[in-house]
């Protein structure tokens, strides 16, 4: 007999960013690890002595990381809308979206969702 399993769904919080509503998945602790890595990548963009190509390459790497983080929290379509296309190298926008995600991830609701997932 085949065993069938269903994964639990994340609790979500409805948030508004620039007038548009998004569902943020709560309780995903991966954000904390990814945010530390992303901060280092973004800081490396401003290092002295980089040529234009290296600056762009580092910005693209940071952008890809931020977009992956947004996809984990908001879903792929929302991540593309928030940080893709014309926004993919908009460092100011990336910083703002990451700050918003940090607020959501560190909220009491998100921490409670993570604890609940572990049975705490």
C-alpha positions in Angstrom: 0.0 0.0 0.0 1.3 3.4 -0.9 1.8 6.0 1.9 0.5 9.5 1.2 1.6 12.6 3.0 0.5 16.2 3.1 2.7 19.1 4.1 1.3 21.6 6.5 0.7 25.1 5.2 2.4 28.1 6.5 0.4 30.7 8.4 0.3 33.8 6.3 0.0 37.5 7.1 -1.5 39.9 4.6 0.9 42.9 4.1 0.7 45.9 1.8 3.8 47.2 -0.1 3.3 50.3 -2.2 -0.4 49.9 -2.2 -0.4 46.3 -3.3 -1.4 43.4 -1.0 0.8 40.3 -0.6 0.6 37.2 1.5 3.7 36.7 3.6 4.5 33.1 4.8 5.3 33.2 8.5 7.7 31.0 10.5 10.3 30.3 7.9 13.6 30.6 9.8 15.7 30.4 6.6 15.3 34.1 6.3 17.6 34.8 9.2 20.4 32.8 7.6 19.9 34.2 4.2 19.7 37.8 5.5 23.2 37.6 7.0 24.6 36.3 3.8 22.8 38.9 1.8 24.1 41.7 4.0 27.7 40.6 3.3 27.0 40.5 -0.4 25.5 44.0 -0.4 28.3 45.4 1.6 30.8 43.9 -0.9 29.3 46.0 -3.7 30.9 49.1 -2.1 34.4 47.8 -1.7 37.2 50.0 -3.0 39.0 49.2 -6.2 36.2 47.3 -8.0 35.8 47.8 -11.7 32.3 48.4 -13.1 31.9 44.8 -14.2 32.7 43.4 -10.7 30.2 45.9 -9.2 27.5 44.8 -11.5 28.3 41.1 -10.9 28.2 41.5 -7.2 24.9 43.5 -7.5 23.4 40.7 -9.6 24.5 38.1 -7.0 22.9 40.1 -4.2 19.8 40.7 -6.3 19.4 37.0 -7.0 19.7 36.2 -3.3 17.1 38.9 -2.4 14.7 37.6 -5.0 15.1 34.0 -3.7 14.3 35.3 -0.2 11.3 37.2 -1.4 10.1 34.1 -3.3 10.3 32.0 -0.1 8.3 34.6 1.8 5.8 35.9 -0.8 5.9 33.3 -3.7 7.6 33.4 -7.1 5.2 35.7 -8.8 5.3 38.3 -6.1 9.1 38.1 -5.9 9.4 38.8 -9.6 7.0 41.7 -9.3 8.9 43.2 -6.3 12.5 42.5 -7.3 12.6 41.3 -10.9 12.6 43.0 -14.3 13.4 46.7 -14.0 13.9 46.3 -10.3 16.5 43.6 -10.4 19.5 45.9 -9.8 17.6 48.6 -7.9 19.8 48.5 -4.8 17.6 51.0 -2.9 14.5 48.9 -3.6 16.3 45.7 -2.7 17.3 47.2 0.6 13.7 48.4 1.3 12.2 45.0 0.4 14.7 43.1 2.6 14.0 45.5 5.5 10.2 44.8 5.1 10.9 41.1 5.0 13.1 41.4 8.2 10.2 43.2 9.9 7.8 40.4 8.9 10.2 37.6 9.8 11.0 39.0 13.2 7.4 39.8 14.1 5.7 38.1 17.1 3.4 36.3 14.6 6.2 34.8 12.6 8.1 33.7 15.7 5.0 32.1 17.1 4.4 30.3 13.8 7.9 28.9 13.9 7.5 27.8 17.5 4.1 26.2 16.6 5.7 24.3 13.7 8.2 22.8 16.1 5.5 22.0 18.7 6.8 24.6 21.2 
